[in-house]
Amino acid sequence: MVCVFAILSVYSLKFLNNFYTEAFVEDLKNYEDGIERFSINNVMLPTSPFFSTSIMPIITANIATITSLELESCHLQSTDVECISKFIKKNKVLGVLNLSQNELFGIDDCVAANQLSKAMKKHPELSFVNLSKTNLGANNEALKLVLEGSKGINSLIIDNNALDKEGLTLVTDFLQKKNALTEFSMASSLYEDGENISSCISKAKALKQCLVKNNTLEQLCLGSNLLGCNNRIFSKVMSGIKGSVSLVHLDLSDNGIRNMPSAKLVAKYLARNPSLIELDMSNNWMVTKSANVLIESLKKNTTLEHLSLKNNSMNVKIVPAIVDMLQSNSTLRSLNVQHNKVHNKKWELFNALCDPTSLDSIMNKSNHTCSIILNGRNQGNNEEELNNINQLKNEGEKIRYKVVLSASRKKDLYDPRSFEDVSLEIMPKVLELVQLEIGYNGYGKEITRKNLKEKDSRLNRLNNVYETIHQWPAFPSLFARGPGKGSLTKTGKLKRKREKRVPKVTDEDEDWEPSGSRQRKKRSGQSSSSSIVVGSGTRSRRSSAGTSISYADIENSEDES
């Protein structure tokens, strides 16, 4: 039986004492057979040789089954890399290797890097390697060895390694050579003695050149490198990004891209409809004026599907631009605007996804593709439900769910003129949708987490729609039978011609009658006003002149005619 073993988020232990050490190892032995994923995360293990003598034997015992080895932030040292490299050489099924946040590579020691490089280079299945914050930037020779062994790797992560100019040159040379790399991340890595890439034009030129020449890279992360602090530097980097024809995911987060010139560079790139599908612009301190330029470019873009503007400095003035963009963009699938000052206009944002004014506005004036991530919680704005609806594939299903949702939160939908263009044949379906409520009796279980068995009797949506329709004088004529000779006067009284009674003309609608409806005979002593019977209850409505008009009156007038 294959099992998964993981130790997660143990921050309180600096080192395991003797008691915890024995319990720790015994716990590992309970999972000794058939381990598929082995993960130790944020546990400060005792110094060498504890890992090689106590934990590595258990890992080696599962050499035929482990496909993911994750040893993140657990106080590994360069001496532990030897036994890990031997395991990688003998293992034939490993796909994921995570050794991040461990001091593995010393300043003058290349032994560990050489062993790991050879093991990775010859492995048949290894595709993902994470060596973030492993001190690679302190030893360029070790960096060169690791890159040499990564030629067959699909995803390489070397974040937080403080690369100097020589180190960046090694990276850019590697990216230009033929390799299998499709994902590369060096967030917060382009630093040298406290200086970042924004202060070194030669670094930017090298990065531009390698991006233009590389034709395999699909995902690139350059986050937390302060690229936007120098417009000249950022222009070079963006030129390289524009020249990369294979990029589909780009992370430019936390780069200080807040001023107008930097925002315009990104906007021009998006307006050209590149192959990019996902763009992360979070944590850039971007103000409303700069964000407006970026949002405007999406009106022309037909390729981008995911955009994150999380943790910026936008205010409510950005909302009209977002709404305008959403009304013309049918490609975007998600827009993250969390932690910006736009909460006061949340209804305007969500109305862009579902305008509840009428059936026509829901169908034709609402965005049925994009989900807006505003605060991650439902605070009276149906954020979760709307986002789940927009993720559905069937367009008609999205509209039907939005009709139900809008009927619950907005009474504007009950405007009878919303139904003017709805054919009589599908009116029962429309009324049925309005009567439903998401969450009751399992309706919309994929949309909302609430599941109530019985509907509150006060929430009878069908009655609300009926009352509104009944108030509209033109609506009863939809249900009139015969040639329709009856007409209404200004006072609301029904004109009738005194003619001889003739046999009633048969009509294809003759036998139609709402289920459960009955006409009650007028009792003596009762008011002369007529009643409309719906189910088992009666409702009456009087005109402004005091005379009541009913469906029955119209039918009787036609029968007499």
C-alpha positions in Angstrom: 0.0 0.0 0.0 1.4 3.4 -1.0 1.3 6.1 1.6 2.3 9.7 2.0 4.4 10.8 4.9 4.8 14.5 5.8 5.9 16.7 8.7 4.7 20.2 8.3 5.2 23.6 9.9 7.0 22.7 13.1 8.6 26.0 14.0 9.1 25.8 17.7 11.9 23.2 17.9 15.4 24.5 17.3 16.9 21.1 17.8 15.4 17.8 18.7 16.4 16.6 22.2 17.0 12.9 22.9 13.4 12.2 23.8 12.0 13.9 20.7 14.7 12.3 18.5 13.7 8.8 19.5 10.0 9.6 19.0 10.7 11.3 15.7 12.6 8.3 14.3 10.0 5.8 15.7 7.2 7.8 14.0 9.1 7.6 10.7 9.5 3.8 11.0 5.7 3.5 11.2 5.6 4.7 7.6 8.6 2.6 6.5 6.9 0.6 3.7 5.6 2.0 0.4 6.2 5.7 0.9 5.4 7.7 -2.3 6.0 11.3 -1.0 8.5 12.0 1.7 8.4 15.6 3.2 10.1 17.2 6.1 9.3 20.9 6.3 10.5 23.5 8.8 11.9 21.0 11.3 15.3 21.8 12.7 17.0 18.4 12.6 20.1 17.7 14.8 23.4 18.3 13.0 25.2 15.7 10.9 25.3 12.7 11.0 21.7 12.5 12.4 20.1 12.8 8.9 22.3 10.2 7.2 22.2 7.7 10.1 18.6 8.0 11.3 16.4 9.3 8.5 18.2 8.3 5.3 17.9 4.6 5.9 14.1 4.9 5.9 14.2 6.9 2.7 16.5 4.3 1.1 14.2 1.5 2.1 11.5 3.1 -0.2 13.9 3.7 -3.1 11.5 2.0 -5.5 8.4 4.0 -4.6 9.4 7.6 -3.6 8.4 10.0 -6.4 8.7 13.2 -4.4 11.5 14.0 -1.9 10.9 17.3 -0.1 13.5 18.3 2.6 12.7 22.0 3.0 14.2 24.2 5.8 15.3 21.3 8.0 18.9 22.3 8.7 20.6 20.0 6.1 24.3 20.6 5.5 26.6 20.0 2.6 27.7 16.7 4.2 24.1 15.4 3.8 24.1 16.0 0.1 26.3 13.0 -0.6 23.7 10.4 0.7 20.9 12.3 -1.0 22.8 12.2 -4.3 23.4 8.4 -3.9 19.7 7.9 -3.4 18.8 9.9 -6.5 21.3 7.9 -8.6 19.6 4.6 -7.6 16.0 5.8 -7.6 14.3 5.6 -11.0 10.9 7.2 -10.3 11.7 10.5 -8.5 10.0 13.4 -10.2 10.2 16.2 -7.5 13.3 17.3 -5.5 13.0 20.1 -3.0 16.1 21.0 -0.9 15.3 24.7 -0.5 16.2 26.8 2.6 19.2 24.7 3.6 22.9 25.8 3.6 24.1 23.2 1.1 26.9 25.0 -0.8 29.9 26.4 1.0 32.0 29.3 -0.3 34.9 27.1 -1.3 33.3 23.7 -1.3 32.1 22.3 -4.6 31.9 18.6 -3.6 28.2 18.6 -2.8 27.4 20.5 -6.0 29.4 18.1 -8.1 27.7 15.1 -6.5 24.2 16.5 -6.9 24.8 17.7 -10.5 25.9 14.2 -11.6 22.9 12.6 -9.9 20.4 15.0 -11.5 21.9 14.8 -14.9 21.6 11.0 -15.3 18.1 10.7 -13.7 15.4 9.5 -16.2 12.3 11.0 -14.5 13.4 14.1 -12.4 11.6 17.2 -13.7 11.3 19.6 -10.8 14.2 20.9 -8.7 13.9 23.6 -6.0 17.3 25.0 -4.7 16.0 28.3 -3.4 18.1 29.9 -0.6 20.8 27.2 -0.7 23.7 29.6 -0.8 24.3 29.1 -4.5 25.2 32.8 -5.0 28.2 32.5 -2.7 29.9 29.9 -4.9 29.7 30.5 -8.7 31.6 27.2 -9.4 28.8 25.3 -7.5 26.2 27.3 -9.4 27.9 26.3 -12.7 27.9 22.6 -11.7 24.2 22.7 -10.7 23.2 24.4 -13.9 25.2 21.8 -15.9 23.2 19.0 -14.2 19.9 20.7 -14.9 19.9 20.4 -18.7 17.2 17.7 -18.6 15.1 19.4 -15.9 11.8 21.0 -16.8 11.4 23.3 -13.7 14.3 24.9 -11.9 13.8 27.3 -8.9 16.8 29.2 -7.6 15.1 32.0 -5.6 16.9 34.0 -2.9 20.4 33.1 -3.9 21.9 36.6 -4.3 23.6 36.2 -7.7 26.4 38.5 -8.6 27.3 39.7 -12.1 29.2 36.5 -12.8 26.5 34.3 -11.5 23.9 36.0 -13.7 26.1 35.5 -16.7 26.2 31.8 -15.9 22.4 31.7 -15.7 21.9 33.7 -18.9 24.4 31.4 -20.8 22.5 28.4 -19.5 19.2 29.8 -20.6 20.5 30.4 -24.2 21.9 26.8 -24.5 19.8 23.9 -25.6 18.0 22.4 -22.6 14.6 21.1 -21.6 13.8 24.0 -19.2 10.2 25.3 -19.4 9.9 26.9 -16.0 12.6 29.1 -14.4 12.4 31.3 -11.3 15.1 33.5 -9.7 13.0 35.8 -7.5 15.0 38.0 -5.2 18.2 36.6 -6.6 19.7 39.5 -8.7 21.5 41.1 -5.9 25.2 41.9 -5.4 26.5 43.5 -2.2 23.2 45.1 -1.5 22.7 46.2 -5.1 20.0 44.8 -7.3 19.7 44.5 -11.1 18.1 47.9 -11.3 21.6 49.4 -10.7 23.4 47.3 -13.3 22.7 47.9 -17.0 25.0 45.0 -18.0 22.8 42.5 -16.0 19.7 43.8 -17.8 21.3 43.5 -21.2 22.4 39.9 -20.5 18.9 39.0 -19.3 17.3 40.6 -22.4 19.6 38.7 -24.7 19.0 35.3 -23.2 15.2 35.8 -23.2 15.1 36.7 -26.9 17.2 33.6 -27.8 15.5 31.1 -25.5 12.6 29.4 -27.3 11.6 26.8 -24.6 10.8 28.9 -21.5 7.1 29.0 -20.8 7.1 30.2 -17.1 9.4 32.9 -15.8 9.5 34.5 -12.4 11.5 37.7 -11.8 9.7 38.8 -8.7 11.2 40.8 -5.9 14.1 42.2 -7.9 13.0 45.9 -7.9 13.1 46.1 -11.7 10.7 49.0 -11.9 12.9 51.3 -9.8 15.0 52.1 -12.9 13.0 52.8 -16.1 16.0 52.2 -18.3 16.7 48.8 -16.8 13.1 47.8 -16.9 12.9 48.8 -20.5 15.7 46.4 -21.3 14.1 43.6 -19.4 10.7 44.2 -21.0 12.3 44.1 -24.5 13.6 40.7 -23.7 10.2 39.6 -22.5 8.6 40.9 -25.7 11.0 38.9 -27.7 10.2 35.7 -25.9 7.6 34.0 -28.1 7.0 31.0 -25.8 6.2 32.7 -22.4 2.7 31.9 -21.1 3.3 32.7 -17.4 5.1 35.9 -16.1 5.7 36.9 -12.5 6.7 40.6 -12.1 5.5 40.9 -8.5 7.2 43.1 -5.9 9.3 45.0 -8.4 8.3 48.6 -7.7 6.4 49.0 -11.0 4.3 51.9 -9.7 5.1 54.8 -12.0 3.6 55.6 -15.3 6.5 54.9 -17.7 6.9 51.3 -16.2 3.2 50.7 -16.4 3.1 51.8 -20.0 5.8 49.3 -20.9 3.7 46.5 -19.5 0.5 47.9 -21.2 2.1 48.1 -24.6 3.3 44.5 -24.2 -0.2 43.3 -23.4 -1.8 45.3 -26.2 0.3 43.4 -28.7 -1.6 40.2 -27.8 1.5 38.1 -26.8 1.2 34.4 -26.0 1.0 35.3 -22.3 -1.8 33.7 -20.4 -1.0 34.6 -16.8 0.5 37.8 -15.4 1.3 38.5 -11.7 1.7 42.3 -10.9 1.0 42.1 -7.2 2.9 44.0 -4.5 4.1 46.7 -6.9 2.7 49.8 -5.0 0.9 50.6 -8.3 -1.3 53.7 -8.0 -4.7 54.2 -9.7 -3.3 56.3 -12.6 -0.7 53.6 -13.6 -3.2 50.8 -13.1 -5.7 52.6 -15.5 -3.2 52.3 -18.3 -2.7 48.6 -17.6 -6.5 47.9 -17.4 -7.1 49.9 -20.6 -4.7 47.7 -22.6 -6.8 44.6 -21.7 -9.7 45.9 -23.8 -7.5 45.1 -26.8 -6.0 41.9 -25.4 -7.5 38.6 -26.3 -5.0 36.2 -24.9 -4.5 36.9 -21.1 -6.6 34.8 -18.9 -5.3 35.6 -15.4 -4.2 38.9 -13.9 -3.2 39.6 -10.3 -3.2 43.2 -9.0 -3.2 42.1 -5.4 -1.6 44.3 -2.7 -1.3 47.5 -4.7 -2.3 51.1 -4.0 -5.4 51.4 -6.2 -8.5 53.2 -4.9 -12.2 53.4 -6.0 -11.4 55.5 -9.0 -10.1 52.4 -10.8 -13.5 50.7 -10.6 -15.1 52.3 -13.7 -12.1 51.3 -15.8 -12.3 47.7 -14.5 -16.1 47.6 -15.2 -15.6 49.1 -18.7 -12.8 46.5 -19.5 -14.9 43.6 -18.3 -17.8 44.6 -20.5 -15.6 44.3 -23.6 -13.1 41.6 -22.6 -14.4 38.0 -22.9 -11.0 36.3 -22.4 -10.0 37.1 -18.9 -10.8 34.3 -16.4 -9.7 35.8 -13.1 -8.9 39.2 -11.8 -7.4 39.5 -8.3 -7.8 43.0 -6.7 -7.4 42.0 -3.1 -6.0 44.4 -0.6 -6.7 47.5 -2.6 -9.0 50.3 -1.6 -12.0 49.3 -3.8 -14.3 47.7 -1.2 -16.7 50.7 -1.2 -17.4 49.9 -4.9 -17.7 46.2 -4.6 -21.3 46.1 -5.9 -20.2 47.9 -9.1 -17.5 45.3 -9.6 -19.8 42.3 -9.1 -22.6 43.9 -11.2 -20.1 43.8 -14.1 -20.3 40.0 -13.7 -24.0 39.9 -13.2 -26.1 43.0 -13.8 -29.4 42.1 -12.1 -31.4 45.0 -13.6 -33.3 42.6 -16.0 -33.1 39.3 -17.8 -31.6 41.1 -20.8 -28.9 42.7 -18.7 -28.0 39.3 -17.1 -27.8 37.7 -20.5 -26.2 40.4 -22.7 -24.6 43.0 -20.4 -22.8 40.8 -17.9 -19.4 39.2 -18.1 -19.8 35.4 -18.0 -16.1 34.5 -18.2 -14.2 36.4 -15.5 -14.1 35.9 -11.7 -13.2 38.8 -9.4 -11.2 38.0 -6.3 -12.0 40.9 -3.9 -11.6 39.7 -0.4 -12.0 35.9 -0.5 -15.1 36.0 1.7 -18.8 36.3 1.2 -19.8 39.5 2.9 -23.2 40.1 1.3 -21.8 40.3 -2.2 -22.1 36.6 -3.3 -18.4 36.6 -4.3 -18.0 32.9 -4.0 -21.2 32.0 -5.9 -20.5 34.4 -8.7 -17.0 33.2 -9.2 -18.1 29.6 -9.1 -20.8 30.3 -11.7 -18.3 32.0 -14.0 -16.0 29.0 -13.8 -18.7 26.7 -15.3 -18.3 25.8 -19.0 -21.9 26.0 -20.2 -22.9 29.5 -21.0 -26.6 28.9 -20.7 -26.1 27.3 -17.3 -24.2 30.4 -16.1 -27.1 32.6 -17.1 -29.7 30.4 -15.4 -27.8 30.4 -12.2 -27.4 34.2 -12.3 -31.1 34.6 -12.8 -31.7 32.6 -9.6 -29.0 34.5 -7.7 -30.3 37.9 -8.8 -33.8 37.0 -7.9 -32.7 36.5 -4.4 -30.7 39.7 -4.0 -32.3 42.3 -6.3 -35.9 43.2 -6.9 -35.2 45.1 -10.0 -35.3 41.8 -11.8 -39.1 41.7 -11.2 -39.7 44.6 -13.6 -42.3 43.1 -15.9 -40.7 44.7 -19.0 -37.8 42.4 -18.5 -40.1 39.7 -19.9 -41.2 41.6 -23.0 -39.0 39.6 -25.4 -39.5 36.2 -23.6 -41.7 34.0 -25.6 -44.8 32.6 -23.9 -43.6 29.0 -24.3 -40.6 29.5 -22.1 -42.3 31.8 -19.5 -42.9 28.8 -17.2 -39.2 28.0 -17.2 -38.3 31.6 -16.4 -40.8 31.6 -13.5 -39.4 28.3 -12.3 -35.9 29.7 -12.2 -37.0 32.7 -10.3 -38.8 30.5 -7.7 -35.6 28.6 -7.0 -33.0 29.6 -4.5 -29.3 28.4 -4.6 -28.5 26.1 -1.8 -32.0 24.8 -1.1 -32.7 21.1 -1.7 -29.3 20.6 -3.4 -29.9 23.2 -6.2 -26.5 24.6 -7.2 -24.5 22.4 -4.9 -21.4 23.0 -7.1 -22.0 26.8 -6.7 -22.4 27.2 -2.9 -21.4 25.3 0.2 -24.7 25.9 2.0 -27.2 23.1 1.7 -30.7 23.8 3.3 -33.4 21.2 3.0 -36.5 23.3 3.3 -37.1 26.7 1.7 -38.3 29.5 4.0 -42.0 30.2 3.2 -41.3 33.9 3.2 -38.9 33.5 0.2 -41.6 32.7 -2.4 -40.0 34.3 -5.4 -42.8 33.2 -7.7 -45.4 35.3 -5.8 -43.2 38.4 -6.1 -42.9 38.0 -9.9 -46.7 37.3 -10.1 -47.5 40.4 -8.2 -45.3 42.6 -10.4 -46.6 41.1 -13.6 -50.2 41.5 -12.5 -49.7 45.2 -11.9 -48.7 45.7 -15.5 -51.9 46.2 -17.5 -50.5 44.8 -20.8 -49.5 41.5 -19.4 -52.9 39.8 -19.0 -53.5 40.1 -22.7 -50.7 37.6 -23.2 -53.0 35.0 -21.7 -56.2 36.1 -23.5 -57.9 33.6 -25.9 -59.9 34.1 -29.0 -59.7 37.0 -31.5 -59.0 39.5 -28.7 -61.9 42.0 -29.3 -62.0 43.1 -25.7 -60.4 46.4 -24.9 -59.8 48.5 -21.9 -61.0 52.1 -21.4 -59.1 54.8 -19.7 -61.0 54.1 -16.5 -60.2 50.5 -16.7 -63.7 49.4 -17.4 -64.2 46.7 -20.0 -66.3 47.6 -23.0 -68.7 45.0 -24.2 -70.8 45.0 -27.4 -74.3 43.8 -26.9 -74.5 41.1 -29.6 -76.3 37.9 -29.9 -74.6 35.0 -28.3 -72.9 32.7 -30.8 -71.2 29.4 -30.4 -67.8 29.8 -28.9 -65.0 29.5 -31.4 -62.6 26.7 -30.6 -59.0 27.6 -30.2 -55.9 25.5 -29.8 -55.4 27.1 -26.4 -58.9 26.2 -25.3 -58.0 23.5 -22.9 -55.0 25.2 -21.3 -55.5 26.0 -17.6 -52.8 26.6 -14.9 -52.5 23.6 -12.8 -54.5 23.7 -9.6 -56.6 26.8 -10.6 -60.3 26.9 -10.1 -62.8 29.7 -10.4 -65.0 30.3 -7.4 -68.6 31.3 -7.8 -69.6 34.7 -6.5 -71.5 34.4 -3.3 -74.4 36.7 -2.5 -73.5 39.6 -0.4 -69.9 39.7 -1.6 -68.2 42.6 -3.2 -68.7 42.8 -7.0 -64.9 42.7 -7.5 -63.6 39.7 -9.3 -60.8 37.4 -8.0 -57.8 35.8 -9.7 -57.3 32.3 -8.4 -53.7 31.0 -8.1 -53.6 27.5 -6.7 -55.6 27.5 -3.5 -55.4 31.2 -2.7 -57.2 34.2 -4.1 -55.8 37.6 -5.0 -57.6 40.7 -6.3 -56.4 43.9 -7.8 -58.3 47.1 -8.4 -57.7 49.7 -11.0 -57.2 53.4 -10.2 -60.9 54.0 -10.9 -62.0 51.4 -8.4 -63.1 48.8 -10.9 -61.3 45.4 -10.8 -60.1 43.6 -13.9 -59.3 39.9 -14.1 -58.3 37.3 -16.6 -61.8 35.9 -16.2 -63.4 39.2 -17.3 -61.3 39.2 -20.5 -62.1 35.6 -21.2 -65.9 36.1 -20.6 -65.9 39.2 -22.9 -64.3 37.2 -25.7 -66.7 34.3 -25.2 -69.7 36.6 -25.4 -68.3 38.2 -28.5 
